Amino acid sequence: MRIEEFDYTKWQDSTGAPLAKIPDRLGVATNGFIRNDSGKILLQRRADIDFWSMPGGNVEIGESLEQGVAREVYEETGLEVRVERLIGVYSGPESYPFMRYPDGYTVHYITHVFACDYLSGTLQISTESTNIDYFPADDLPQNTLLSHRIRIQDALTGMVSPFIR
C-alpha cells in the first residue's frame, strides 16, 4: 500500500485515540516481557504520555534487536536481562502500532517483543518513567497501552512460534 492510500481515519494509536494524521515516520522498536519469581509482569508508567507499558524503545543504528531490547530494559529499569525468545512482531494497524507523542509527532512502529530472563540489577525509575512495578496478568493498570495488552496476552499463551500481527 502506498502512503497516499493509507486511510488513517480508520485507526487508533496505542492509547486508543483516533489518528489525527498519517504517521510522520516508520520506526523499529523492541519491548521486553519480564516476569518476577511470582509471575507478575514488569511495567513502567511512561513520563511522556502517562500510560503503563513494558520497557522498550527504538533500536539504534548498529545494534541488533537483542542488543536493543537489553539496552532499553537496562536504561528504563536498571535490570540486566537476556533474551529468551521472540514473542512476536507487531506492525499491523489492528495491533495499535501507532505512537503519538505530546507534540503531535506520530510514529508507526514495527515492534519486536521478546521474553527476557532477569540476570541482575535492582529496579530503578528512569527519566522516561514516573513509576515502575510488577503486576498480575489479570490485574494490569487500567491505562496500560492497548498495544501492550495485546502483546502481553500473546506472551502469556506460552506459544513457541512467534506471533506476527
N, C-alpha and C positions, 0 to 999 in steps of 0.2 A: 504494500500500500504506500502510495506517495503521501507526503505530509499534507498536501492540499486536499487529499481525500479523507483525512482523519477527522471525524466528527467528534470533537472534544466535548460537545454539549451532552453527549450520552454517558459520560464517565465521571467518576468521583476521585478525589485524591485520597491519600491514606487515612485521612481523618473522617472521610465521608462527605466532605464538602464538594459541591459540583465544581468541575474545572471551569475556570473563567477564560481560558485561552489555550492554545496549543502550547505544550511544554517548550521551554527555552532550549533545552538540550537533553541528550541521552547520556546516562551515566552508568558506570559499572560499580556495583556495591556488594558488600557482604554483611551477613549477620551471624552472630554466634548464639546457638541454642545451648545453654548451660544449665545444668541442674545440680542442686546440692545433694548431700547424702540422703535427705528425706524426700527427694524427688521434686522439690519446688523449683520453679523456673526463675532465672535471673532476669530482671527488667530494670531499666533505668527510666526516670522521668526526665524527658528532654527539656532543656532550658529554652530552646528556641520556639517550640510550639506547644509546650505543656501537655504532652501526651506520653504515655508509657510505651516503651519499645525494648526489643532485645538490643544488646550492644552491637554496634557495627557502623559502617560508613563506606566512603569511597575507597576504591582500590587505587593506589598511587602508581604512576608510571615506574616500571622497572621491578615491581613486586608481583609475586604470584597471588592467586586468590587466597591460598592458605596463609601466606605471609600477611596479606591484607587483613584477614579476619583476626589473626593472632595480635597484630599491631593495634587494630581498633579496639579489641576487647581489653587489651592492656591499658591503652590510653584512657578508655572510658570507665574502667572498673578497678584497675590495679591488679588484675588477675592474669597470670600466665597460663595459657591453655594450649592444648594440642588438638588439631583437627582429627576427629574420629571418622566422620563420614559426611558425604553430601546429602542433605535432606531434600533440597530442590533448587530449581532455578525459576524465578518469578519475574515475568515481564509482560504478560497479557493484561489488557485493560481491566478484565474482570477480577484480577488479583490485587487491585488498588496499588499499582506501582508508581503512582504519581505523587511526588512530594512537593507541596507548595510551602515556601519559606515566608516568614513575616513580611519581607519586602516585595512579595508577589512573584518572585523568581520561582519557576516550576521546572522540576527535573523528572523525566521518565526514566526510572532506574531499572536496570536488569540486575536483579539481586540474587546472589548465590548464598544459600543458608546452609550452615554447617553445624552438625552436632559436635560439640567440643568437650574435651575432658580437662578438668582442673588439674594444673600441675603445682602451682604455688601462688603466693601473694595474699594480700588482705584487701577486702573491699574498701574502695575509697571513691568518693564522688569527684568527678572531673568538672572542668569548666563548662562541659557540654550537657551537664545534668544537674538537677536540683535534689534528686533523691535516687537511691538505688536499693533494691531489696529482692528477696526471693518470694514467689507467690505460688500457691497451689494452682494446678492447671484448671481446676473448676471454680476458681475464685480470683480471676485476673482483675486488675483495676478496670472500672467502667470505661475510662478514657485510654484504653490500650488501642494503638493504631489498628485499623481494620486489616491492613496488610499483614501485620504481625499475628493477629488472631488466626488467620488462615495458615500461616507458616508454622505456628505452634501446634495447631490441630494436625497438620501433616507430620510434624516431628513426633507427635505422640502416638501415631499409628504404629511406629516401630518398623515400618517397611524399609527394606534394604535398598530397593531401587528408588532412585530419586524422582521426585515429582517435577513435572515441567508444566508450569502454569503461566 
